[in-house]
Amino acid sequence: MKSQAAEAVRKPRVESGYGSPKPTVQLPIGGLRRAGASDLDELMRLEEACFEAWRRDSRRMIRDSLRNPRHEVWVCPEVESGGERLTATLVLRWLPGALRVYSLATDPERQGSGMGRFLMDFARRRAEESGVRAMRLEADAGRKGLLGWYERLGFTRETLLKDFYAPGRDAWRMIAKLADAPTALPE
Ligand SMILES: CC(C)(COP(=O)(O)OP(=O)(O)OC[C@H]1O[C@@H](n2cnc3c(N)ncnc32)[C@H](O)[C@@H]1OP(=O)(O)O)[C@@H](O)C(=O)NCCC(=O)NCCS
């Protein structure tokens, strides 16, 4: 696992239009793994570091996701002297005929280094391998940068969901149809 991770790295980008360059990281392709109950504390730390209070999942919701056979919680671990630290997480939910990207988060210290794109590419591969027709996600309607990034990844805005996260916090439901897939999507 570790040696694979050392070999299978993608050259990270350090420059972008978002401001100052971030430190480089090696993407831990071999190190991406399914999360388990022992990751709960780290998953909560990422949730609190990455999302505003109104947008966060509770510990109980994350635990339920870890147990749900239709959900997949993936994590990128990094070994530190004090133990293992999670640098990013991806939560997928299988729907009839579609894969929902439920959550995606990179530790703020690692954002802008390609981890998010790596995880979205991974999600797309999971969807394609599984033969579903589309990917779906909901994105904060107030974050133009995030919506634009998803559009660059092949998603299009489908429905504006009023008060999706909380009163006054709308979301865009976004869809990416997969190659050779029928156009109709499941409800
Ligand atoms: C959205 C998020 C997961 C992206 O993760 P990431 O590891 O920063 O992703 P990337 O490094 O692949 O960057 C994503 C895009 O945003 C840009 N970007 C985002 N933050 C950046 C930063 N701080 N510095 C430089 N570029 C940044 C990159 O250029 C990239 O665009 P590109 O792929 O077209 O070049 C991350 O910003 C995050 O965890 N945000 C908080 C939680 C969240 O909002 N999750 C999404 C909704 S569930």
The ligand as an SDF file (V2000), in Angstrom:
LIG
                    3D

 48 50  0  0  0  0  0  0  0  0999 V2000
  -13.9850   21.9880   -2.4570 C   0  0  0  0  0  0  0  0  0  0  0  0
  -12.7360   21.2860   -1.9290 C   0  0  0  0  0  0  0  0  0  0  0  0
  -13.0840   19.8650   -1.5220 C   0  0  0  0  0  0  0  0  0  0  0  0
  -11.7030   21.2240   -3.0460 C   0  0  0  0  0  0  0  0  0  0  0  0
  -10.6260   20.4820   -2.5590 O   0  0  0  0  0  0  0  0  0  0  0  0
   -9.1320   20.8170   -2.9770 P   0  0  0  0  0  0  0  0  0  0  0  0
   -8.2690   19.7270   -2.4480 O   0  0  0  0  0  0  0  0  0  0  0  0
   -8.7970   22.2020   -2.6340 O   0  0  0  0  0  0  0  0  0  0  0  0
   -9.3030   20.6410   -4.5570 O   0  0  0  0  0  0  0  0  0  0  0  0
   -8.2680   21.0080   -5.7020 P   0  0  0  0  0  0  0  0  0  0  0  0
   -6.9140   21.2740   -5.1490 O   0  0  0  0  0  0  0  0  0  0  0  0
   -8.3990   19.9380   -6.7470 O   0  0  0  0  0  0  0  0  0  0  0  0
   -8.8340   22.3900   -6.2130 O   0  0  0  0  0  0  0  0  0  0  0  0
  -10.1410   22.4740   -6.6890 C   0  0  0  0  0  0  0  0  0  0  0  0
  -10.2420   23.6440   -7.6170 C   0  0  0  0  0  0  0  0  0  0  0  0
  -10.3370   24.8450   -6.8710 O   0  0  0  0  0  0  0  0  0  0  0  0
   -9.1540   25.6180   -6.9860 C   0  0  0  0  0  0  0  0  0  0  0  0
   -8.8080   25.9340   -5.5680 N   0  0  0  0  0  0  0  0  0  0  0  0
   -9.6100   25.7400   -4.5210 C   0  0  0  0  0  0  0  0  0  0  0  0
   -9.0700   26.2040   -3.3830 N   0  0  0  0  0  0  0  0  0  0  0  0
   -7.8860   26.6680   -3.7110 C   0  0  0  0  0  0  0  0  0  0  0  0
   -6.8560   27.2750   -2.9720 C   0  0  0  0  0  0  0  0  0  0  0  0
   -6.9760   27.5230   -1.6810 N   0  0  0  0  0  0  0  0  0  0  0  0
   -5.7280   27.5930   -3.6010 N   0  0  0  0  0  0  0  0  0  0  0  0
   -5.6000   27.3450   -4.9210 C   0  0  0  0  0  0  0  0  0  0  0  0
   -6.5710   26.8150   -5.6820 N   0  0  0  0  0  0  0  0  0  0  0  0
   -7.7040   26.4740   -5.0970 C   0  0  0  0  0  0  0  0  0  0  0  0
   -8.1780   24.7980   -7.7870 C   0  0  0  0  0  0  0  0  0  0  0  0
   -7.5300   25.5980   -8.7440 O   0  0  0  0  0  0  0  0  0  0  0  0
   -9.0670   23.7680   -8.4920 C   0  0  0  0  0  0  0  0  0  0  0  0
   -9.5300   24.1410   -9.7500 O   0  0  0  0  0  0  0  0  0  0  0  0
   -9.0720   23.3230  -11.0580 P   0  0  0  0  0  0  0  0  0  0  0  0
   -9.1930   21.8450  -10.7210 O   0  0  0  0  0  0  0  0  0  0  0  0
  -10.0280   23.7240  -12.1300 O   0  0  0  0  0  0  0  0  0  0  0  0
   -7.6680   23.7380  -11.2890 O   0  0  0  0  0  0  0  0  0  0  0  0
  -12.0960   22.0480   -0.7490 C   0  0  0  0  0  0  0  0  0  0  0  0
  -11.9380   23.4040   -1.1070 O   0  0  0  0  0  0  0  0  0  0  0  0
  -12.8660   21.9440    0.5430 C   0  0  0  0  0  0  0  0  0  0  0  0
  -12.7150   21.0010    1.3070 O   0  0  0  0  0  0  0  0  0  0  0  0
  -13.7280   22.9520    0.8020 N   0  0  0  0  0  0  0  0  0  0  0  0
  -14.5380   22.9490    2.0370 C   0  0  0  0  0  0  0  0  0  0  0  0
  -15.6000   21.8680    2.0050 C   0  0  0  0  0  0  0  0  0  0  0  0
  -16.4820   21.9940    0.7820 C   0  0  0  0  0  0  0  0  0  0  0  0
  -16.9700   23.0590    0.4670 O   0  0  0  0  0  0  0  0  0  0  0  0
  -16.7120   20.8670    0.0820 N   0  0  0  0  0  0  0  0  0  0  0  0
  -17.4860   20.8610   -1.1640 C   0  0  0  0  0  0  0  0  0  0  0  0
  -18.9390   20.7480   -0.9190 C   0  0  0  0  0  0  0  0  0  0  0  0
  -19.3970   19.1690   -0.2440 S   0  0  0  0  0  0  0  0  0  0  0  0
  1  2  1  0
  2  3  1  0
  2  4  1  0
  2 36  1  0
  4  5  1  0
  5  6  1  0
  6  7  2  0
  6  8  1  0
  6  9  1  0
  9 10  1  0
 10 11  2  0
 10 12  1  0
 10 13  1  0
 13 14  1  0
 14 15  1  0
 15 16  1  0
 15 30  1  0
 16 17  1  0
 17 18  1  0
 17 28  1  0
 18 19  1  0
 18 27  1  0
 19 20  2  0
 20 21  1  0
 21 22  1  0
 21 27  2  0
 22 23  1  0
 22 24  2  0
 24 25  1  0
 25 26  2  0
 26 27  1  0
 28 29  1  0
 28 30  1  0
 30 31  1  0
 31 32  1  0
 32 33  2  0
 32 34  1  0
 32 35  1  0
 36 37  1  0
 36 38  1  0
 38 39  2  0
 38 40  1  0
 40 41  1  0
 41 42  1  0
 42 43  1  0
 43 44  2  0
 43 45  1  0
 45 46  1  0
 46 47  1  0
 47 48  1  0
M  END
$$$$
